Amino acid sequence: MTSSLSTQEIAEVESSKSKRRKGRNGVKVEQDLEEIKDRLTQIEAKLERGSTSGRILKTMLIIFLSIFFLLLVIGVVQFVSNSSV
């Protein structure tokens, strides 16, 4: 049987791991962590910009298709009304 650890026990294990890492080369780990955070921020900014242009393209496509189908329906209605006369 596997026993599940409580949240407090998991936090204690993580804390002891980080203390061991800091004891050996804490400065290096902190620098790496800061670099990773900076890189993550840059990637999030890029995704945000890409999302905006994608949203604009999607909106334009929806508008174009709506106009196309509206004109198609108008054409069908005119065709049906003229052929029944």
VENDA-V796838 format. One record per residue. N is the residue number from 1. SS is DSSP state (~ for helix, > for strand, _ for the rest). NEAR is the number of other ideal C-beta (glycine too) atoms within 12 Angstrom. D_LAST is the distance of its C-alpha to the last C-alpha in Angstrom with 2 decimals. Layout:
N|SS|NEAR|D_LAST + N|SS|NEAR|D_LAST
This chain:
1|_|3|82.33 + 2|_|4|81.04 + 3|_|6|81.90 + 4|_|8|79.51 + 5|_|12|80.95 + 6|_|10|80.48 + 7|~|10|78.91 + 8|~|10|82.34 + 9|~|13|83.83 + 10|~|13|81.07 + 11|~|13|81.62 + 12|~|14|85.35 + 13|~|15|84.84 + 14|~|15|82.52 + 15|~|14|85.02 + 16|~|14|87.89 + 17|~|15|85.93 + 18|~|17|85.18 + 19|~|14|88.83 + 20|~|14|90.00 + 21|~|18|87.65 + 22|~|16|88.79 + 23|~|13|92.36 + 24|~|12|92.09 + 25|~|12|89.81 + 26|~|15|88.15 + 27|~|13|87.62 + 28|~|14|85.75 + 29|~|19|83.49 + 30|~|15|82.74 + 31|~|13|81.91 + 32|~|15|79.62 + 33|~|17|77.90 + 34|~|14|77.33 + 35|~|14|75.94 + 36|~|14|73.52 + 37|~|14|72.40 + 38|~|14|71.85 + 39|~|14|69.86 + 40|~|14|67.71 + 41|~|14|66.99 + 42|~|14|65.95 + 43|~|14|63.63 + 44|~|14|62.02 + 45|~|14|61.41 + 46|~|14|59.76 + 47|~|14|57.50 + 48|~|14|56.52 + 49|~|14|55.52 + 50|~|14|53.57 + 51|~|14|51.75 + 52|~|14|50.59 + 53|~|14|49.08 + 54|~|14|47.42 + 55|~|14|45.91 + 56|~|14|44.48 + 57|~|14|42.98 + 58|~|14|41.41 + 59|~|14|39.90 + 60|~|14|38.44 + 61|~|14|36.91 + 62|~|14|35.32 + 63|~|14|33.85 + 64|~|14|32.49 + 65|~|14|30.89 + 66|~|14|29.39 + 67|~|14|27.76 + 68|~|14|26.53 + 69|~|14|24.90 + 70|~|14|23.40 + 71|~|14|21.77 + 72|~|14|20.66 + 73|~|14|18.99 + 74|~|14|17.25 + 75|~|14|16.04 + 76|~|14|14.80 + 77|~|14|12.95 + 78|~|14|11.25 + 79|~|13|10.52 + 80|~|12|9.11 + 81|~|11|6.92 + 82|~|10|5.65 + 83|~|9|5.60 + 84|_|8|3.82 + 85|_|7|0.00
